Amino acid sequence: MATQSGCQAYPPSPFSVCGAIRDKYNQMGGPTSFLLFPKSAEKANPGNTGKRSDFFGGSIYWSAASGAHPVAHDFLTKYGDHSYEQGFLRYPTTDEIVLDDGVSRRQEFQGGRIYWNPVTWAHSIGGEILDKWLALGGETGTLGFPTSDETRTPDGVGRFNTFQNGSIYWSPDTGAHAVFGPIEWFWALAGREAGVYGYPIDEPTYDGDDVSQDFEKGQIVLWDGQLGGVHQVDYADDEIGDDDTWVFPEYPEYPRPRREDEDFADLWAKWNTIEDPSGDQKEDNRNAAAAVDGGMIAVGGLDNARYLWKRLYQHPGIDVTLDASTVNDWMNETSPHDSQFPTPVEVRAKNRDNTVAVAIRMADMQNRPFNAILMSVNRKNKLSWETVTGAKDDYYFSLGHHSMSVIVKPGTVGNHPVRLAQQAHIYDIYDYSENNNGDGYGDVAAAVAVEGFKLGIIKWFQVFGHGSQIKWEGLR
């Protein structure tokens, strides 16, 4: 087989490899490398910007500015998703680079990078978003690996990448900024960049356990276990509507997956797995459940839990929706069964005071009316729809979620006109953990429920409910 000058043949392939691409191919081991044998002659890329040769295991791309580098496997697929060298990535400037974990990889291009690991697969990232991500530690930082390519926002103005633990959003006016954790969750519920807060304009700011982040039209704050946000409003009549304390845009993606898809997967696999041909164990469990019910009566003040406990055994796995009066009663509990945690009344008062304080600060700072919307997180500062309402964990109470709308006008101390409305919402999965080894009342109840679950007598269920709107106005 005749071979032109500067090219080399690799029988039995009929195709030769030439120039800098040949040198790179040989350096890698030629046909013994992951590229295997050539499957095409050298090709000039569109616009005559460079050249490439294709192999059974990938391709080698060359340009005068970038040199010759292989692109293969998932990297080549992702490169193709962005129109190869004609897209924003342009030509590769490195081979694949193995990262510190020894498994994950990245490849650098003139216009950005592609990152791959076995969990997130291959995704592209570039520009100011790449710069911000690298400044935050890259794949070993807070955000982790990218889980999407750089994507244009629905408004056609900005761009974003999602990551394992958050997102980075960019717009021409705001630059690139990361959003993650509970603040991202709250921002997402409000519509992200298209919602009332707009694009992020800074990174999160930490003050001990408290976190805040500024956006174009307001601020979102996580403080003392509570999560709230303030944003600009133009209320012509300064009235709070019936929808202003509703969960916006109502509960997302609900009904959410039951716990068999979450951290209770191991327990769900054990449902109805205890064989009881005689029925004796089922009878014993029902008797134990009746004893638990009687214990709730004896302890007193546990009507909420008793109601749900009875449903657990009478209507296995059937969700329940509570009416407003029931939710109001539950949220008006005044006697805690565990003094370590606040009562619902105390939670509601603290939510009100914190939200009003944030709204006053923002109204004075901007010298204009501000509207504050509050939602709650649990006592561990991990985002949840629930806030503790009286008892440790949820042995006795369904967990409640408060939302509030506050309108504040600028003023002096003690003379800020305030209008507020607050509303309680309940969304809970009524379940029990099998990891209860204590001898307390809740542990005994949990042990009975888990045994009943494994016997197939009961199944966990979801609890929904919305209370009445509570309004107040005055000066602060």
C-alpha positions in Angstrom: 0.0 0.0 0.0 1.4 3.3 -1.0 1.7 5.9 1.7 2.0 9.6 1.1 4.9 11.6 2.6 4.4 12.3 6.3 1.8 9.6 6.7 1.9 6.1 8.1 -0.1 3.0 7.4 -1.5 0.7 10.1 -2.4 -2.6 8.3 -4.9 -4.1 8.0 -6.6 -0.7 8.1 -6.6 0.8 4.6 -6.3 4.3 6.0 -3.1 6.2 6.8 -2.6 8.8 9.6 -0.6 11.9 8.9 1.4 14.7 10.4 0.8 15.9 14.0 -2.2 13.6 14.3 0.1 10.6 13.4 2.7 11.7 16.0 0.0 11.9 18.7 -1.5 8.5 17.7 2.0 6.9 17.9 2.7 8.5 21.2 -0.5 7.0 22.6 0.5 3.5 21.3 -1.2 3.5 17.9 -3.6 0.6 17.3 -2.8 -0.8 20.8 -4.3 2.3 22.4 -7.9 2.8 23.3 -8.3 4.5 19.9 -7.7 1.2 18.1 -7.3 1.3 14.2 -8.0 4.2 12.0 -11.3 4.1 10.2 -11.0 7.2 8.0 -8.4 9.2 6.1 -7.4 12.6 7.5 -10.2 15.1 7.1 -10.1 18.9 6.8 -12.7 20.4 9.3 -15.3 22.9 8.0 -13.8 26.3 7.3 -10.4 24.7 7.1 -9.8 25.5 10.7 -8.0 22.3 11.5 -8.0 18.5 10.8 -9.1 15.3 12.3 -8.7 11.5 11.9 -11.4 9.1 13.1 -10.6 5.8 14.8 -12.7 3.0 16.0 -12.2 4.2 19.6 -12.5 7.9 19.1 -11.0 10.8 17.1 -7.9 13.0 17.2 -8.5 16.7 16.5 -5.8 19.1 15.5 -5.5 22.9 14.9 -2.4 25.1 14.7 -3.4 26.9 18.0 -4.4 23.8 20.1 -2.2 21.0 18.8 -3.4 17.4 18.4 -5.6 15.7 21.1 -7.8 12.7 21.2 -11.5 12.9 22.1 -13.3 9.7 22.8 -16.2 7.8 24.4 -18.6 10.0 26.5 -16.4 13.1 25.8 -16.8 12.6 22.1 -20.5 12.2 22.4 -20.9 15.4 24.5 -18.5 17.2 22.1 -20.8 16.2 19.3 -23.8 17.5 21.2 -22.2 20.9 20.9 -21.4 20.6 17.2 -17.8 19.5 17.7 -15.2 22.2 16.9 -17.8 24.4 15.3 -19.6 24.8 18.6 -18.6 27.0 21.6 -16.1 24.4 22.8 -14.0 24.7 19.6 -10.8 22.5 19.6 -9.5 20.4 22.5 -6.4 21.8 24.3 -5.7 18.7 26.5 -6.2 15.0 26.5 -8.5 13.5 29.1 -7.2 14.3 32.6 -7.8 11.9 35.5 -8.9 13.7 38.6 -7.9 13.3 42.2 -10.4 10.5 42.9 -8.7 8.4 40.3 -11.9 7.7 38.4 -13.5 11.0 37.3 -12.0 12.9 34.3 -12.1 16.2 32.6 -11.0 17.5 29.2 -10.2 21.1 28.4 -11.2 22.9 25.1 -10.6 26.4 23.8 -14.1 27.4 24.8 -14.7 25.5 28.0 -14.4 22.0 29.6 -16.2 18.7 29.8 -16.3 16.9 33.1 -17.3 13.2 33.6 -17.7 10.9 36.5 -19.7 7.6 36.8 -22.6 9.2 38.7 -23.2 12.4 36.7 -21.7 11.4 33.3 -20.4 14.0 30.9 -21.4 17.6 31.0 -20.0 20.8 29.5 -19.3 24.0 31.3 -17.6 27.3 30.2 -17.3 31.0 30.4 -18.0 32.9 33.7 -19.9 30.0 35.0 -16.8 27.8 34.8 -14.7 30.6 36.4 -17.1 30.9 39.3 -17.3 27.1 39.8 -13.5 26.8 39.8 -13.3 29.7 42.3 -15.7 27.7 44.6 -13.4 24.6 44.5 -14.7 22.9 41.3 -15.8 19.3 41.7 -14.2 19.1 45.2 -16.0 22.2 46.4 -19.5 22.8 47.7 -21.3 22.3 44.4 -19.7 19.0 43.2 -19.8 17.8 39.6 -22.0 19.4 36.9 -25.3 17.6 36.3 -26.3 19.6 33.2 -24.6 21.4 30.3 -24.6 25.1 30.3 -28.2 26.0 29.4 -30.0 29.1 28.4 -32.6 30.4 30.8 -36.3 30.6 29.6 -36.1 34.4 29.4 -33.4 34.0 26.8 -31.1 36.4 28.7 -29.1 34.3 31.1 -27.5 30.9 31.3 -27.0 28.3 34.1 -25.4 25.0 35.0 -26.8 22.6 37.6 -24.5 20.7 39.9 -24.8 17.9 42.4 -25.4 20.3 45.2 -26.7 23.5 43.6 -26.6 25.8 40.6 -24.7 28.7 39.1 -26.7 31.3 37.2 -25.4 34.0 35.0 -26.8 37.1 33.2 -25.1 40.1 31.5 -26.2 42.4 34.3 -25.5 40.3 37.3 -22.6 38.0 36.4 -22.3 34.4 37.6 -23.3 33.4 41.1 -23.9 30.1 42.9 -27.2 29.3 44.6 -27.5 26.1 46.8 -29.0 24.6 49.9 -32.2 25.8 51.5 -31.9 29.2 49.8 -31.9 27.6 46.3 -35.0 25.6 47.3 -36.9 28.7 48.4 -35.7 30.6 45.3 -36.8 27.7 43.1 -40.3 27.7 44.7 -40.6 31.4 43.9 -39.8 30.8 40.2 -36.0 31.1 40.1 -34.8 34.0 37.9 -38.3 34.5 36.4 -39.9 34.9 39.9 -40.1 37.7 42.4 -36.4 37.7 43.3 -34.8 37.7 39.9 -31.1 36.6 39.4 -28.6 36.2 42.3 -26.3 39.2 42.5 -23.9 37.8 45.1 -22.8 34.6 46.9 -24.4 33.5 50.2 -23.2 35.4 53.2 -22.7 33.5 56.5 -23.1 34.9 60.0 -22.6 31.8 62.3 -25.4 29.4 61.3 -27.4 32.2 59.6 -27.2 32.5 55.9 -28.4 35.2 53.5 -28.2 35.9 49.8 -29.0 39.0 47.8 -31.0 38.9 44.5 -31.9 41.5 42.0 -35.3 42.2 43.7 -34.8 41.2 47.3 -33.1 38.8 49.8 -33.6 35.3 51.0 -32.5 34.5 54.6 -32.0 31.4 56.7 -31.9 32.5 60.3 -32.3 30.6 63.6 -33.8 27.6 61.9 -36.3 29.6 59.9 -36.2 30.3 56.1 -37.7 33.5 54.7 -37.5 35.9 51.8 -38.2 39.6 51.2 -38.9 41.1 47.8 -40.1 44.3 46.2 -43.9 44.8 45.9 -46.2 47.5 44.6 -49.5 46.9 46.4 -51.8 49.7 45.4 -54.1 49.1 48.4 -51.6 47.6 50.8 -53.9 44.6 51.2 -52.8 41.0 51.6 -54.8 38.7 49.5 -56.1 35.2 50.3 -53.4 33.6 48.1 -50.5 35.6 49.7 -49.9 33.0 52.4 -50.4 30.0 50.2 -47.4 27.8 49.5 -46.2 29.1 46.2 -46.8 27.8 43.7 -48.3 25.2 46.0 -46.5 22.1 47.0 -44.0 21.2 44.1 -44.1 17.9 42.4 -46.4 16.4 45.0 -47.5 13.9 46.0 -43.8 13.4 46.6 -42.3 10.0 46.4 -43.1 7.8 49.4 -40.3 6.7 51.6 -39.6 3.5 49.6 -37.9 5.9 47.1 -36.1 7.8 49.9 -34.2 6.9 53.0 -36.7 4.3 54.2 -36.0 2.0 51.2 -34.6 -0.8 53.4 -37.7 -0.8 55.6 -40.1 -0.6 52.7 -38.5 -3.8 51.3 -39.6 -5.5 54.6 -43.3 -4.7 54.2 -45.5 -7.8 54.7 -42.4 -10.1 54.9 -43.2 -11.7 58.3 -45.0 -15.0 57.8 -47.8 -15.6 60.3 -49.9 -18.6 59.2 -51.7 -18.9 62.5 -52.5 -15.1 62.7 -51.2 -15.1 66.3 -48.6 -12.4 65.6 -51.1 -10.2 63.9 -53.5 -10.5 66.8 -50.7 -9.7 69.3 -49.8 -6.6 67.2 -53.3 -5.3 67.1 -53.6 -5.7 70.8 -50.3 -3.9 71.3 -51.6 -1.1 69.0 -54.8 -0.8 71.2 -52.5 -0.5 74.2 -50.6 2.3 72.5 -53.9 4.0 71.8 -54.9 3.7 75.4 -51.6 5.1 76.5 -52.2 8.2 74.4 -55.5 8.7 76.3 -53.7 8.2 79.6 -50.9 10.7 78.8 -53.5 13.3 77.7 -53.2 16.0 75.1 -52.3 13.6 72.4 -55.5 13.7 70.4 -53.6 14.6 67.2 -51.4 11.5 67.4 -54.3 9.3 68.5 -56.3 10.4 65.4 -53.4 9.5 63.1 -52.6 6.3 65.0 -56.2 5.0 64.6 -56.0 5.8 60.8 -52.8 3.9 60.6 -54.6 0.7 61.7 -58.0 1.4 60.3 -57.1 2.7 56.8 -53.7 1.4 55.9 -51.8 3.5 53.4 -54.7 5.8 52.6 -53.8 9.5 52.6 -55.8 11.9 54.7 -56.6 15.6 54.1 -57.3 17.6 57.2 -59.9 20.4 57.2 -58.9 24.0 58.2 -60.4 23.8 61.7 -58.4 20.6 62.5 -55.2 22.2 61.4 -56.0 25.3 63.4 -56.5 23.2 66.5 -53.3 21.4 66.0 -51.3 24.6 65.5 -52.8 26.1 68.7 -51.2 23.6 71.0 -49.8 25.4 74.1 -48.4 22.5 76.2 -45.2 21.0 75.0 -44.6 17.3 75.7 -40.9 17.8 75.4 -39.7 21.2 76.7 -36.6 20.9 74.5 -38.7 22.0 71.5 -41.1 25.0 71.2 -44.9 24.7 71.0 -46.7 25.5 67.8 -47.9 28.8 69.3 -44.2 29.7 70.1 -43.1 28.7 66.6 -45.8 30.9 65.1 -44.9 33.9 67.3 -41.2 33.5 66.5 -41.9 33.2 62.8 -43.9 36.4 62.9 -41.3 38.4 64.9 -38.4 37.3 62.7 -40.2 38.0 59.4 -41.4 41.4 60.5 -37.8 42.3 61.6 -36.4 41.3 58.2 -39.1 43.2 56.3 -38.6 46.3 58.3 -34.8 46.2 57.7 -35.3 45.8 53.9 -38.0 48.5 53.7 -35.8 51.0 55.5 -32.8 50.0 53.4 -34.6 50.5 50.1 -36.9 53.3 51.3 -39.9 51.6 49.8 -42.6 49.1 50.8 -41.4 45.5 51.1 -43.3 42.2 51.2 -41.8 39.4 53.2 -42.8 35.7 52.7 -41.8 33.2 55.3 -41.4 29.4 55.1 -39.9 27.1 57.7 -37.0 24.6 58.1 -36.6 22.0 60.8 -34.5 22.4 63.8 -31.4 20.8 62.1 -31.4 23.6 59.5 -32.1 21.0 56.8 -34.8 22.1 54.5 -38.2 20.6 55.1 -41.9 21.4 54.6 -42.2 20.8 58.3 -41.3 22.6 61.5 -41.5 20.9 64.9 -44.7 21.6 66.7 -44.1 20.3 70.2 -42.7 16.8 70.5 -39.4 15.2 69.8 -39.3 14.0 66.2 -42.9 13.1 65.1 -44.0 10.4 67.5 -46.9 12.5 68.9 -47.6 15.3 66.4 -47.9 15.7 62.7 -45.4 18.3 61.7 -46.7 21.7 60.6 -45.4 24.3 58.1 -46.1 28.0 58.5 -46.2 30.5 55.7 -46.6 34.2 56.2 -47.0 37.4 54.2 -45.9 40.7 55.7 -46.1 44.2 54.1 -44.0 46.9 55.7 -43.6 50.6 54.9 -40.5 52.6 55.8 -40.6 54.5 59.0 -38.9 55.1 62.3 -38.5 52.6 65.2 -41.9 51.7 66.5 -43.7 53.5 63.7 -43.4 51.2 60.7 -46.9 50.4 59.4 -47.2 46.6 59.3 -49.8 44.3 57.8 -49.4 40.6 58.1 -51.2 37.3 57.5 -50.0 33.9 58.6 -51.3 30.4 57.7 -50.4 26.9 58.8 -49.9 24.1 56.3 -49.4 20.4 57.1 -47.6 18.0 54.8 -46.3 14.9 56.5 -45.5 11.3 55.7 -46.9 9.4 58.7 -44.2 6.8 59.2 -42.0 5.2 61.9 -38.4 4.3 61.8 -37.3 0.8 62.8 -34.2 2.1 64.5 -35.8 2.8 67.9 -34.0 1.1 70.7 -35.2 3.2 73.7 -37.9 2.4 76.2 -39.7 5.8 76.0 -43.4 6.0 74.9 -42.5 7.0 71.4 -40.0 4.1 71.0 -42.6 1.6 72.1 -45.2 3.0 69.7 -42.6 2.9 66.9 -41.7 -0.7 67.6 -45.4 -1.7 67.5 -45.9 0.2 64.2 -42.8 -1.3 62.5 -43.9 -4.8 63.5 -47.4 -4.2 62.1 -45.8 -2.9 58.9 -43.7 -6.0 58.5 -46.8 -8.1 59.2 -48.6 -6.3 56.4 -51.3 -4.9 58.8 -50.5 -1.3 58.2 -48.8 1.0 55.7 -47.5 4.6 56.0 -49.6 7.4 54.6 -49.4 11.1 53.8 -51.2 13.9 55.7 -52.3 17.1 54.0 -53.9 20.2 55.5 -54.2 24.0 55.4 -55.3 26.2 58.2 -57.1 29.5 58.2 -55.4 32.7 57.4 -54.7 34.8 60.5 -54.4 38.6 59.9 -52.9 41.5 62.0 -51.9 45.1 61.4 -50.3 47.7 63.5 -47.0 49.7 64.1 -43.6 48.2 64.8 
